[in-house]
Amino acid sequence: MAEINVNVPHTLSADEAKNRASAFEEMMSKYGVKAKWKGHEAQVKGLGVSGTMNITGSNVQVKLKLGMMAKAAGVDAKRLQASIERRLREGLAD
């Protein structure tokens, strides 16, 4: 089981960072992955993937575990991690 851990620093308020992270959330939904928010933390679930997204006043952290279904679908953990980090950095840029 592959694990993805992305930490992206920012200078926004936690609420603004959560709003801007919506582009990342929208991208995930295209692949059937949904985020269920409770405050500034979300449980992320989809076919072959589970994890959390946590937003603070200085950092956005995404931790995902890719299961057998993701591997069978050909998901490359390193490419996915790079894509998540790039999208979050773009979305959180001042």
Helices and strands as residue ranges (DSSP letters): E 2-9, H 14-20, H 22-29, E 34-38, E 41-46, E 49-55, E 59-66, H 68-72, H 77-92
